[in-house]
Amino acid sequence: MMKTIELAKILNTDTEATGRGLFVLLNLGIIESLANGGISPLDATRLFYHADNCQFVKEKLRDKTADEIMGRGVQLQDLFDALPTKEAQQEFQRELAAIRSLCLQLLDQHELVA
């Protein structure tokens, strides 16, 4: 059984900027794994885009972009439940691109890159 990533433990850092930076890097890794088929949308939800992490992002990071990233991640599996396979795969790729873009925006907004 796959363990979950607990943002509350990982992002317990001295600065919000460091926490957001780690949040973005984790997301980009998850998105890359999803795009390459390394993990499934269901696994990504169980591993990372779960309720505890969504709550942590909402309460501790308090950032609309971060919250949107988590919201989109939570819904990835739903695409395959609600749409025919071909449409779901196309929408899945669009959502991954949107999450990737939001991650880069978050880096840019908070000047987290050196």
N, C-alpha and C positions, 0 to 999 in steps of 0.2 A: 504494500500500500504506500502511496506517495504521501510524504509529509507535506504540511502546508508552510508557506512562507508567512511569518507573522511580522507585519510591518511595525507593530508596537515594540517589538524587541530589536529589530534591525535599525529602525530610524530613531532610536533613543540617542540622539546626538546633541552636541552643545549648541548648534545653530540651526535655525530653520532652513537656511540656504543649503547646508550640508544634507539635511534630511530630504529636501526637495531634489537635490542632485542625485542622491542614492535612489530615491523613488523613480526618477526618470531613467536611470541606468537599469534598474530592475525591470521596468516596463519595456524598455527597448530590447532587453534580452528575451523577455517573454514573447514579445511581438515577433522577433526574429525566429524563435523556436516554433511559433505558430506558422509563420510564413513558410518555413522549411519542412514542416510536417514532423518536427521533433516532438511536439506535444499536440494533443487535440484541444479543441475549444473546451470540451468538458474537463479535461485535465487542467487547463489553464484556470478555469473557474475554481476548481477544487484546490489548486496550488496557490493561486494568487488573488484572483478576482472574487473573493468570498466576502461574506457579510462583515466579518471582523475587520478585514482590511478596509472595506468601504467605510465603515464607521470610524476607523482610525483616521483615514484621510479627511473625512468630513469634519471631525472634531479637532484634530491636531494640526493638520496641514492648512486647513481653512483656505483653500484655494479653489476657485471655480474650475480652472483648467484641470487640476489634479482630480477633482471630483468628477468631471466629465470623462476623463480617461478611465476611471474606475467604472463608471456607469456604462460606458461602451464595452468595456471588457466583460462585464457581467452578462451582457446580452449576446455575446458571440455564439454561444451554443444554441440560443433561441432561434437564430437564423436557420439552422439546420432542422429544427423542429417545426418551423412555420412555413418554410419555402421549399419548392422543388429543388433537387440537388444542384442543378446548374445555376439557378438563380441564387441559391444560398451561397454557393462558392464565389460567385461574382460579388455579391454583397459583402461576404466575408473579407475578400481582398480589399474592397473599398473601406471597410471598417478598420482593417489593419493599417491602411495608409492614413486614415484619419487619426487614429491613435498615435501613430508615429509622428505625424505633423503636430499634434497637440503636445507631445513630449518635447519636440524641438522648440515649440512656442514657449513652453514652460521654462526651458533652459534659457531662452532668449529674454523672457520677461524678467527673470530674476538674476540675470547675468551670472549664471552658474558655471559658465564655461570660461576657462582662463584665456 
